[in-house]
Amino acid sequence: MLIWLLARVAAAGCTTQTLSEAIDEAEEAFVGMETAAFDTAAAQARSALTCQEQPITPILCAGVHRVEALSAFVDDDDDATILSFQAMLSTQPGYDLSSELAPPGSPLREALDRARQYDTSDPFPLGQPTEGWLTVDGRRAMAAPSGRPFVFQRLLDDGAVAQTAYVPLGKPLPSYDTRDLNRPEPVDATSRRGRPLMWVGVAVAAAGAGAYGAAFATRSSYTDAVQAGDEERIRSAHGLTNGLAIGGLVGLGTGGTLVLVGAL
């Protein structure tokens, strides 16, 4: 079995299936008390975790914590065993070890019972990534537990996995670019320069519209003068109407142009 596992490590993939199989193999080796095979399978699980190309589910994260607990138990590290069991229970509440892994009265089951007595829920905030989102133990989150290890993942906007890491208690997070949520969005300097021009354009267009509207009012005077045969009023009203109409159209065109130029 050891030779076969070594060959698997050399060709290990970075899929969730590879990770799940490594977890199963580690548990089987632990039950069979094959220490070398267990160490190899646990190493394969860690390798498959850190190079993951797929989002990890909470159930799979609980399996990672379980393997870490078994590994710490093999190394006689009681504190690390309890911490990893706490992480497993927080990720998969209600989970119980099989009788093959931990028979009644075994020190491993006692460590699990002790893990149930501690609260490790105190969180600390995570920085908002510049792109995508974060998951902690397979669930989308913006906070991580401060009292136990956890599985960290950062995903991009398209769902692709950018980072995966197992974060032991007290160890720093993987580094990534964060967004300052208190910083206002940058304003394009060119847009600030264009705003006065836009307001001038609006004012000119409004004046043009007013002039063009006034042309309709003077047109009625022109019509009355024609009906009355008053040549002097006809010439005066005709000139005023044409002037207002032309001026209004020029104002509308100029104002619209200024608005467009200011918006660019």
Secondary structure, DSSP 8 states (H G I E B T S, - for coil): -HHHHHHHHHT---SHHHHHHHHHHHHHHHHTT-HHHHHHHHHHHHHHHHT--S---HHHHHHHHHHHHHHHHHTT-HHHHHHHHHHHHHHSTT----TTTS-TT-HHHHHHHHHTT-----EEE---BSSSEEEETTEE-SEEESSS-EEEEEE-TTS-EEEEEEE-TT-------B--TTS-----HHHHHHHHHHHHHHHHHHHHHHHHHHHHHHHHHHHHHHHHT-HHHHHHHHHHHHHHHHHHHHHHHHHHHHHHHHH-
